[in-house]
Amino acid sequence: MRVLITVPPLDAHFNGCVPLAWALRTAGHEVRVAAQPSLIGGVTAAGLTAVPVGDDPDLARVMARQGPLIYAHHEGRDLRRDATGPDGLEFLRTSSALLTDAFYSRVGSDRTVDDLVALCRTWRPDLVVWETFTFAGAVAAHVTGVPHARLLWGPDLFAHMRDALLDHLRHAGTDPGSAPGADPLRDWLTRQLNRHGRDFTEKVARGLWRIEQMPPELRLAPGQHTVPLRHVPYNGPVPAVVPPWLRQDPERPRVCLTKGLSVRTIDSPDGRAVTVGDFFEAVADLDAEVVAILDAADREQLTSVPPNTRVVDFTPLDVLLPTCAAIVHHGGAGTWSTAAVHGVPQLMLASMWDNVYRAVRTQELGAGLFLPPARLTPTALRDAVEHLLTKPAYADGAERLRHAMAAQPSPAAVVPELERLAARPVG
């Protein structure tokens, strides 16, 4: 079987696709990963075959210009709840318009779509797996009649919000197919499909099925056929080296602070939820060993480091977290999933996107705490970390979440199901 995987030029989004790509390869299938040029080095460093398509969208520049409006619209929102609220229609329509213009259409530019269509026609894949925001892969698959699946790296808030938007439009008596602007994503996908002689179908927005890396406790939008997949941490092309200090057990409970990978690439409120100075002030007198993973910009701002704190530029979370008693982070998918895999209680300082939903559900499940930026002070931060370290209930909740993650089928176990689904006729 030939499998084409399409991803955006963002390391954090690509990393969640790598273990499945490896599993397909080791099962004997041909796998190619199509991405814009800036990600090609990351693809080949992962041991995978890359196909450059389109031009780089320069998302950092786009978000520097359009990000403030997008963040103002989404910051502090509980997308699960707000999508169905009284202002849901306007919120969802504006959200779709902003994200389609600034992100979806940039990752899926005309040239990228055309290159993917041409690739599908010449290489003839048996299956296209597209990362959840890489709609260009779905367009190319639909145009060429190839089965395609959407690969999720987090809870399916996209489908949840899309279901809510379509429900709002139905209740308002609006047909999105004949009302330009009612469904901005559909408008853009329709234009892309029409350029290649095809009409819009909702399957292009969702995939024929989805591959879901969240355990049942965090899943949303249950209506679509779902292939569950265990999250296997992949830290990216950076050297995964175990330093000497990680080769022995810590003498005190170890706490990790990390801002995640995405906020090193694109500035966002989630990366600014807490300053390093605030965090150091909060943990300076804790009976704990703190490991702070900080980039160069954060390290340059340091004036002092508490005696109980170690500052590092990078340490693979998959290596570090098994030694930790707690982690403090922004709620991102890769960080959350790696902590969940290792049963580490989590303190999330999330402010937007799916990070808020993940934080809320983790607290509801007793596996961590959610501290919104509006309530964030050094004292509140210290109290929350101390709770995670001293209240056994959080460790118990994190252990239950670890079992839920481990109960999902491994990437290798999922391959036969993908083979079966790919062999079905495309309806």
FIGURO-976610 format. One record per residue: residue in three letters; x, y, z of N, C-alpha, C, CB in turn. Coordinates in steps of 0.1 Angstrom, whole numbers, plus 2048, in hexadecimal, padded with zeros to 3 digits. Glycine has a CB too. Layout:
BEGIN
alaXYZXYZXYZXYZ...
END
This chain:
BEGIN
met8087F480080080080080980C8007F680080Carg8058167F880C8237F880382D80080D8297E9val80A83480A80483D81380A84B812804838822leu80285580F80786380E80286A81B80286A801ile80B87082380887782E80B88682C81087283Bthr80188E82E80389D82C8028A48397F88A2822val80C8AD83B80D8B48478108C38458198AE850pro80D8CC84E8118DA84D81F8DC8518088E3856pro8258E784E8338EA8518368EE85F8398F4847leu8318E68688328E88778378DB87D8258ED87Dasp8428DC8848488D088A83F8C98948558D4891ala8388D189C8308CB8A68248C38A082A8D68B0his81F8C88958148C188E8198B488780D8CA884phe8258B688182B8AA87A82F89F8848378AE872asn8348A388F83989989982E88E89D83E89F8A5gly82289389D81788A8A181487F89680B8918A4cys81988188A81787887F82286E87E816880872val82D87088483986888183785988584586E888pro83385689283284889682984088C82D8478A4leu81E84688881583E87E81C83C87180884687Cala82484686C82B84486083683986183285285Ctrp83C83986D84682E86F83F82086F84D83087Dala83482087682C81387682880E86882081487Fleu82481786082081385282D80F84B81A81F84Barg83881584D84481184684980384A84F81B848thr84980185884E7F485D8447E98598507F586Bala8387EC85682E7E28518307DF8428207E7854gly83A7E683C83D7E382E8367ED8248397D682Bhis82F7F782982980081F83280C81B81C806826glu83081180F83781D80B83082981183781E7FBval83883281783383E81D83B84A81883483D82Carg83485481483A86181083386C818839863801val83A87681C83588182483688D81B83C883832ala82B89481882B8A081082A8AC81981F8A0806ala8338B58178338C182083A8CD81883A8BF82Dgln8388D981D83F8E481884E8E481B8398F181Dpro8568EB8138648E981486A8EA82186B8F380Bser8668F382A86C8F583786B8E984086690183Eleu8628E083E8618D48468698C88418538D0848ile86E8C98358748BD82E87F8B78378798C1820gly8888C083C8928BB84588D8B385189B8C6849gly8838B885787D8B18628778A385E8728B9869val8718A285286C89684D87788C84B864898840thr88189084488C88684189488384E89688C837ala89588C85789C88986489487E86C89D89686Cala88787D86987F873870880866869870878870gly88886585E88A85885787F85684D88B84D861leu87886084986D85E83F870865832860864845thr86986182886B86681A86287381986885C810ala86987E81486288A81385F88E80586A89581Aval85489580385089A7F684D8A97F88448937EFpro8568B27F38538C17F48478C57EC85F8C97F1val83D8CC7F18328D17EA8308E07ED8258C97ECgly82B8E87E38288F57E68338FE7EB81D8F67F0asp8309097F083A9137F58379148048399207EEasp84291880C84091B81A83692681C84D91D821pro82C92582582392F82882793A83181692A82Dasp83393883783994284182E94584B83D94F839leu82A93B85382093D85D82394686881C92F862ala83094786B83495087583195F87184394F879arg83496286583197086082197285F837972852val81A96885B80C96985A80696B86780695D853met80A96387180496487F809971886808958887ala81597688281998388880F98E884827986884arg80A98D8778019978727F3994876802998863gln7EE9888757E09858777DD97F8857DB97C86Dgly7E897A88C7E69738987DF97B8A37F397089Epro7E29888A57DA98F8B07CB98E8AE7DE99E8B0leu7C698F8A27B898E8A07B39808A37B4992892ile7BA97689F7B69688A17B79658B07C095E89Atyr7C196A8B77C29678C57B796E8CD7D096B8CAala7B597B8C97AA9828D079D97B8CF7A99908CBhis79A9758C478D96E8C278D9618CA78B96B8B3his79895A8CC79894D8D279C94C8E07A09448C9glu7A49568E57AB9558F27A09548FD7B49618F4gly7A294B90679A94991178D94190E796956917arg78B93D90277F9368FE78092790177C9388EFasp77592290677491390776D90F8FB76C90F915leu77490A8F176E9078E47648FC8E47799038DAarg7658F38ED75B8E98EF74D8EF8F275F8DE8F9arg74E8F88FC7418FE90173C9098F874390390Fasp7469128F474291E8ED73C91C8DF74D9288ECala7409108D973B90D8CC72C90C8CB7429018C7thr7269088D77189058D77109108DF7158F88DDgly71791B8E37119258EA70992F8E271B92D8F2pro7039398E86F99428E170094A8D66F394B8EBasp70D94D8D87149548CD71C94B8C471D95F8D3gly71993E8C57219348BE7229368AF71B9268C0leu71793A8A871893B89A72294689670A93F894glu72195189C72A95C89873995989C72696989Ephe73A9538A874894F8AC74E9458A37479498BAleu74693B89F74B93089674E935888742924896arg74593D88374794287575394B87573A94A871thr75595387E76195C87F76D95488176096788Aser76D94A88977894188C77C93A87F775937897ser77393587877592E86B77C937861769927866ala77694386077B94D85778A95185A77395A856leu78D95386679A95786A7A494C86879A95B879leu7A194086C7AA93586B7AC93085C7A5929873thr7A19318547A292D8467AB93783F79492D840asp7AA9438427B294D83B7C094D83F7AC95B83Dala7C394C84C7D094D8527D89408527D0953860phe7D19358527D89288547D591E84A7D5923862tyr7C89198497C590E8407C89128327B690B841ser7C591D82D7C792181F7D692381C7BF92D81Barg7DE9268277EC9298257F391B8247F2931830val7F091282D7F590482C7F18FD8207F28FC839gly7E490081B7DF8FA80F7DE9048047D18F4812ser7E990B8007E99147F57E590D7E87F691B7F4asp7E29157DE7DF9107D17EA9077CC7DC91B7C7arg7F690B7CD8019037C88038F77D080E90B7C9thr8018F77DD8028EB7E57F78E17E18018EE7F4val7EB8E67E07E08DD7DB7E48D77CE7D38E47DBasp7E88DF7C47EB8DA7B77F68D07B77EF8E67AEasp8018D27BF80C8C97C08078BC7C68178CF7C9leu7FE8BC7D07F98B07D67F08A87CD7F28B37E3val7E88AF7C57E08A87BB7E98A17B17D68B37B4ala7F38A87AC7FC8A27A28038967A88068AD79Eleu8078977B580E88C7BB8058807BD8138907C9cys7F88827C07EF8777C17EC8717B47E287C7C7arg7ED8797A97EA87379C7F686B7977E787E792thr80286F79A80E86879581285D79E819872793trp81285F7AB8178557B480C84B7B881C85B7C1arg80084F7B77F48467B97F48407C77F383C7AEpro7F38487D17F28427DF7E583A7E17F384C7EAasp7E58307EA7D98297ED7D282F7F97DD81A7F1leu7D98388007D383F80B7DA84C80E7D4836818val7D28568117D88638157D48658237D386F80Bval7DE86782C7DC86B83A7E087A83B7E4862843trp7D688283F7D98908407D889584E7D0898836glu7E289C8537E28A38607D68AC8607EF8AB863thr7CF8AE86B7C28B386C7C08C18667BE8B387Aphe7CA8C98647C98D685E7CE8D684F7D08E0866thr7D38CB84A7D88CB83D7CE8C78337E58C183Cphe7C48D08317B88CC8287BD8CA81A7AE8D7829ala7C88CF8167CD8CD8087CE8BE8057DB8D4806gly7D28B680F7D38A880D7C68A280B7D98A1819ala7BB8A78127AE8A280F7A98A58027A48A781Aval7AC8B27FD7A78B67F07AE8AD7E57AB8C57EEala7BB8AB7E67C28A37DC7BD8957DC7D18A37DFala7BA88F7E87B48827E97A78817E27B487D7F7his79E88B7E579188B7DF79188C7D07888967E6val7998957CB79A8987BD79F88B7B67A48A37BAthr7A88837BC7AD8787B57A786B7B97BC8777B7gly79C86B7C279585F7C679C8567CF7918587BAval7A585B7D87AD8537E17A78547EF7BC8587E1pro7A68487F67A18498047AA85280C7A083B80Ahis7A38598167AC86281E7A686382C7AC870818ala7AF8648357AC8658447B387184A7B185884Barg7AC8778547B188285B7B887D8687A588C85Fleu7C488186A7CC87D8757CC8888807DB87A871leu7C788588B7C688F8967D188E8A07B988E89Etrp7D68998A57E08998AF7DA89E8BD7EC8A38ACgly7CE8A18BD7C78A58C97B88A38C87CA8B48CCpro7B08A78D27A28A58D279C8AC8C579B8AB8DEasp7918A68C078C8AA8B37838B78B578489F8ACleu7898C18BA7818CE8BB77D8D38AE7898D88C3phe7858D08A37828D58967748D089278D8D188Cala7728C38937658BD88F75A8C18987668AD88Fhis75D8C38A57538C78AF74F8D58AB7598C78BDmet7588DE8A87548EC8A474D8EC8967618F58A4arg7528E388D74B8E388073D8DE8817538DB876asp73B8D488972D8CF88C7248DA89172E8C2895ala72A8E189B7228EC8A171F8F789772A8F28ADleu7288FA88E72690588471B90087B73290887Cleu71B8F48767118EF86D7048EE8737158E1867asp7038EA8806F78EA8886F18F88896F98E4896his6F990288C6F591088D6EF91487F700919891leu6F69118756F19158676E490F8646FB91285Darg6E29028676D58FB8656CA90286C6D78EC868his6CD9058796C290B8816BF91987C6C790B890ala6C991F8766C692D8716C092C8636D3935870gly6BE92085D6B991E8506C29238456AC92684Fthr6CF9228476D992683E6E091A8376E492F845asp6E091A82A6E79108226F591581F6DF90D815pro6FF90F82570D91482371291381571790D82Cgly70B90A80D70F9087FF70B9147F670A8FB7FAser70191B7FB6FC9267F26FC9337FA6ED9237EEala70493480570594080C71494380F6FD93F81Apro71B94980572994C80772C95381472E9557FBgly73694E81B73A95482873494D834736963828ala72994583272393E83D72D933843716938839asp73492D83A73D92283D74B92583673791483Apro75392D83C76093183476892583076893A83Dleu76A91B83977291083576C909828773906840arg75F90782875990181D75B9098107498FF81Fasp75A91781275C91F80676A91D80075A92E80Atrp77491D80978191B80478490D7FE78B91D80Fleu77F9038057808F57FF7798F47F277B8EB809thr76D8FA7F17668F97E476E8FF7D97589017E6arg77490A7DB77D9117D17889077CD78291E7D6gln78E9017D77998F87D37948EC7CB7A08F37E0leu7898E67D07848DB7C977F8DE7BA7788D57D1asn7788EA7B97738EE7AC77F8F07A276B8FB7AEarg78A8F57A77968F779E79A8EA7987A18FD7A6his7978DE79E79A8D179978E8C97957A28C97A4gly7838D07927778CA78D76F8C179677B8C1782arg7708C47A37688BC7AD7608C67B67718B47B6asp7558C17BC74D8C87C47508C57D373E8C67C1phe74C8CE7DC74E8CD7EA7468C17EF74A8D97F2thr74C8BA7F87468B080174B8B180F7488A17FBglu7438AF8197478B08267528A782A73B8AE830lys75489C82275F89382576D89982375E88681Cval76D8A481A77A8AB81877E8B28257798B480Cala7748B782C7778BE83977A8B584476B8C783Carg7768A88437788A084F77F89384C76A89C854gly78188F84078788283D77C87783C79287E847leu77F86C83677686183677585B84377A85782Btrp78085C84B78085885978B86086078284885Barg78C85E86D79786687479F85C87D79087087Dile7AC85F87E7B58588877B78608937C285487Fglu7B385B89F7B28638AB7BC85E8B57A38618B1gln7C48688BA7CF8658C47CB8688D27DB86C8C0met7BF86C8D47BA86F8E27B38638E87B187B8E2pro7B48608F57AC8558FA79D8598FB7B1852909pro79484F8FD7868528FD78285D90677E846900glu78985F91178586991B78687791678E868927leu78D87990B78F88790578A8898F779E88A905arg78387F8F277E8808E47728888E377B8728DFleu77188E8D77658978D47608938C67698A68D4ala7548988C374E8968B674D8878B275589E8ABpro74687F8B97468718B874086B8AB73F86A8C3gly73A8748A273386F89773B86988C72B87A891gln74886B88B75086688075785988375A87187Chis75885087975F84487C76E84788176083B86Fthr77284188C77E84489278783889377C84A8A0val79483A88F79E8308917A783489D7A782D884pro7A582E8A97AD8338B47BC82F8B27A882D8C1leu7C58388B77D38368B67DA83B8C27D983E8A9arg7E38328C87EB8368D37F58418D07F282A8DAhis7F684B8D88008558D680E84F8DA7FD8628DEval8178508D182584C8D382D8598D282A8418CApro83485D8DD83B86A8DC8478698D284186D8EAtyr8488748CB8538768C28578858C484F8748B2asn8648878C78698948CB86E89C8C08748928D5gly86E8978B487389F8A888189C8A58718AE8ABpro8868A489B8948A189689F8A589F8958A7889val89C8AC8AA8A78B08B38AD8A48B98A28BA8BEpro8BA8A48BD8C18998C28BA8948CF8CF89C8C5ala8B68878CF8AF8828DB8BA87B8E48A48788D8val8C18838EC8CC87E8F48C887F9028D98868F1val8CC87490A8C98739188D587991F8C686591Dpro8D48859258DF88B92C8E38849398DD89A92Fpro8EF88593E8F387E94A8EA88195690188294Etrp8E588D9588DC88F9648CF8889638DA89E965leu8CB8839588BF87C9568C086D9588B887F949arg8CD86895A8CF85A95B8CE85596A8DD857956gln8CA85D9738C88599818BB85F9868D585D989asp8B58599908A985E9958AB86B99C8A385499Fpro8A187599B8A38819A28A287F9B189888B99Eglu8A98889B98A88869C889B88C9CD8B488D9CEarg8958959C688889C9CA87E89A9BF88B8AB9CEpro87189D9C186889C9B686C8A69AB85A8A09BBarg86B8A199F8708AA9948648B098C8788A198Aval8648BD98985A8C49828608C99758548CF98Bcys8598C796A85D8CC95D8558D895A85B8C1952leu85B8E29548558EE94E8598EE9408598FB955thr84F8EF9378518F09288468F89228528E2922lys84A90091884090891083C90190484691590Cgly8428F590183D8ED8F58458F28E982F8EF8F3leu8438EA8DE84A8ED8D18438F88C984B8E08C9ser8368F88C882F9018BF8339108C28208FF8BFval8339138CF8359218D38439268D18309238E1arg84C91C8CE85A9208CA85A9258BB8649158CCthr84F9218B484F9248A68459308A384A91889Eile83A9308A983093A8A682B9408B482393589Easp82D94D8B58299538C281A9528C482E9628C2ser81694F8D080894E8D38069518E28029408D0pro7FA9548E77F79578F57FB94B8FD7E995A8F7asp7FA93E8F87FD93390080C9329047F99268F9gly8149388FC8229398FF82694490982A93A8F3arg81D94D90B81F95891481795892181D96590Dala81294C92480994B93081094E93D80293E930val81D94B93D82494D949832951946824941953thr83895A94D84695E94A84F95495284996D94Eval85B95394D86594A95486795096287294994Cgly86895D96386A96397185F95F97A86C97296Fasp85396097584795C97E84994D98383A95E976phe84C94597984D93797D85893498784F92E970phe86493A98486F93898D86C93D99B87C93F988glu86594999C86094E9A98579449B085995C9A7ala84F93E9A88459359AE84B9289B483A9319A4val8559239AD85B9169B18679179B985D90E9A5ala86D9239BB87A9249C287B91D9CF87D9339C3asp87091D9D78719179E486A90A9E586B9219EFleu8669049DA8608F79DA86B8EC9DD8598F49CDasp8678E29E48708D69E686F8CD9DA86C8CF9F3ala8748D29CF8738CB9C287F8CF9BA8668CE9BBglu8828C69B088C8C99A68858CE9998968BD9A3val8888D99948818DF98988A8DE97C87C8ED98Bval8848D997188B8D99648838E295B88D8CB95Eala8898EE9578838F894F8888F7941884906954ile8808F39378848F29298818FF92287D8E6921leu88C90792088A91591B89291790E88F91F926asp88C91F9058939228F989D92E8FC8899268EEala8A49328F18AF93C8F38A99498F88B693E8E6ala89D94D8F289795A8F689495A90588A95C8EEasp88E94F90A88B94F91889894F92188294391Carg8A294791C8AE9479248B59549258B893C91Eglu8B495C91A8BA96991A8B49739258B997090Cgln8A79709288A09799328A397594089197892Fleu8AA96A9438AC9669508B696F9578B1957950thr8B29739638BB97A96C8C19729778B4986972ser8B996797B8BE95E9858B69519838BC964993val8BC9469888B69399888B69339968BD92F97Epro8AA92F99B8A992A9A98B391D9AA89B9269ACpro8B891B9B68C190F9B88BA9029B58C590F9C7asn8AD9019B68A78F49B38A38F29A489A8F39BBthr8A88FB99B8A48FB98D8AF8F998489D90898Aarg8AD8F097A8B68ED96F8B08F39628B98DE96Eval8B78FB95B8B290194E8B98F99438B591094Eval8B18F49398B68ED92E8B08F39218B48DE92Fasp8B68F29168B18F69098A78EC9048BC8F98FFphe8AB8DF9058A38D49008A68C79078A48D38F1thr89C8C090B89D8B39108918AB90B89F8B2920pro8928A09048868998FF87C89690B88A88C8F9leu87089B90986689991386488A91685989F910asp86588290C86387390D86D86D91786386C900val87987491888386F92188287592E89187291Bleu87E88292E87E88A93B87288694487E898938leu86688593D85A88494585887894E84E88593Cpro85E86C94A85D86195386486396086385594Dthr86C86D96187387096E86C87C97688187496Ccys86188197085A88D97684E88997E85689696Bala84B89198883F89099083489A98C84389399Fala8388A498382E8AD97E8348B597382A8B7989ile82B8BA96A8308C395F8278CF95E82F8BA952val82D8DA95B8268E79598288EB94A82B8F2962his81D8ED94381E8F09358118F79308208E392Dhis8118FB92380790391D7FB8FB91880C90B912gly7FB8ED9197F08E59157F18E09077E48ED917gly7FC8E19007FD8DD8F27FC8CE8F180A8E18EDala7F88C98E57F58BB8E38018B28E57F08B98D4gly80C8B58E08178AC8E181C8AB8F08238B08D9thr81D8B68F68218B69048178AF90D8238C5909trp80A8B290B8008AC91380089D9117F28B190Fser80189890580088A90280C8839088008888F3thr81888990782488290C82388191B83188A908ala81E88B92281C88B930811880934818898936ala80788092C7FC87692F80286792D7F0878925val80A86592380F85892081885392C818858913his81E85D93382785993E82085B94C83486193Dgly81485E94C80C85F95881186A96180D852960val81587695C81A88196380E88B96682688895Cpro80C88F97280289A9758068A796E80089C984gln7FC8AE9687FE8B99607F88C69657FA8B7952leu8008D19657FA8DE9687FA8E695B8028E6973met7EF8E99567EE8F09487EA8FE94A7E38E8940leu7F19079437EF9159437E991A9367FC91D946ala7DF9129317DA9149237D19209237D290891Fser7D19279177C99329157C09319097D293F914met7C39288FF7BA9278F37BC91A8EC7BE9338EAtrp7B49198E17B490D8D87B09018E07C290B8D2asp7B48F58DB7B18E98E27B88E78EF7B48DD8D8asn7C28F08F17CA8EF8FE7C08F190A7D58FA8FEval7B78FA9097AD8FD9147A58F09167A4909910tyr7A08EA90B7978DE90D79F8D39147928D98FFarg7AC8D190F7B48C79157B68C99247C28C690Eala7B98D69277BB8DA9357AF8D793E7BF8E8936val7A38DB9397978D99407948CB94278B8E0939arg7958C39387928B493979C8AD9427928AE92Bthr7A98B19427B38AB94A7B08AE9597C18B0947gln7AC8BA95C7A88BD96A79B8B596E7A58CC96Bglu7928B49647858AD96778989E96A77B8AE95Cleu79389996479788B9657A088997179E886959gly7A38949787AB8929847BA8909817A688898Dala7BE8929757CC8909717D589C9717CD889964gly7CF8A79757D78B49757CF8C09787DD8B6967leu7D48CC9767CD8D897A7CE8E296E7D48DE986phe7C48EA96D7C38F59627C49029697B68F395Aleu7CE90A9667CF91796C7CF9219607DD919974pro7C392795E7C19319537CA93D9557B3935952pro7CF94494B7D894F94C7D295A9557DB95593Fala7C495C9547BE96695C7C096496B7AF967959arg7C29589707C495597E7D39529817BC949982leu7DC9559787EA9509797F295B9817F094E96Cthr7F695798C80095F99480B9569997F89679A0pro81695B99E8209529A381B9499AF82C95A9A8thr81294F9B780D9489C280493D9BE8059519CCala7FB9409B47F29369AF7FA92B9A87E893C9A5leu80492E9A180C92499A81391B9A481792C991arg8199219AE8209199B88169109BF8269229C3asp80A9159C380090C9CA7FC9019C17F49159CEala7FA9039B47F68F99AB8018EE9A97F38FE99Dval80D8F29A88188E89A78198E09B48268EF9A4glu8188E79BF8198E09CC80D8D69CD8198EA9D8his8018D99C97F68D09C97F98C39C17E98D79C4leu7FF8C59B58028B99AD80C8B19B38078BE99Fleu8168B79BA8208AF9C181C8A89CE82C8B89C3thr8128AE9D480F8A99E28028A19E380F8B49EClys7F98A39D97EC89C9DA7EC8909D17E18A69D5pro7EC8849D87ED8779D07E28759C67ED86C9D9ala7D787C9C77CC87A9BE7D087E9B07C08839C2tyr7D88889AE7DD88C9A17E588299A7E489A9A1ala7EE87C9A27F687199D7ED86599980186C9A7asp7E38629A17DA85799E7D285A9917D08559A9gly7CE86798F7C686B9837CF86A9777C1879984ala7DC86E9787E586D96D7E885F9697F2875970glu7E88569737EB8489717DF8429697ED84097Earg7D384696D7C78419657C88469577BA84696Cleu7CC8539557CD8589477D885093F7D0867947arg7E384D9467ED8459407E883893B7F9842949his7E08319437DA82493F7D08269337D281E94Aala7C98319337C08349287C883691B7B784092Bmet7D383D91B7DB83F9107E183290B7E7849913ala7E682A9147EC81D9117E281390B7F381791Dala7D681590E7CB80B9097C880D8FA7BF80D911gln7CD8188F47CA81A8E67D38128DE7CB8298E3pro7CF80E8D27D78058C97E480C8C57CF8018BDser7EF8058C57FC80B8C17FB80E8B28078018C4pro8048168AD80581989E80680C89681082289Bala80E80389B80F7F68938027EF89281A7ED899ala7FA7EF89E7ED7E889E7E37EF8957E87E78ACval7E47FC8937DB80388B7DC80087C7DC81288Dval7E87FD8777EB7FB8697E17F28627F97F6867pro7DE7E68677D47DD8607C67E485E7D37D0868glu7C27EC8687B57F38677B67FD85B7B17F9874leu7C180485A7C380E84F7C38068427CF816851glu7C97FB8417CA7F38357BB7EF8317D27E6837arg7B37EB83B7A67E783879D7F283379F7E1844leu79E7FE83A79680983679B80F828798814841ala7A880F8267AD8148197A880B80D7BC815819ala7A57FF8107A17F68057927F78027A37E7809arg78A7FF80A77C80080777A80A7FC775805814pro7708087F476D8127E976B8207EF76280E7E0val76F82A7E876D8387EC75F83C7E87788427E6gly75683F7F17488437EE7478517EA73F83F7F9
END
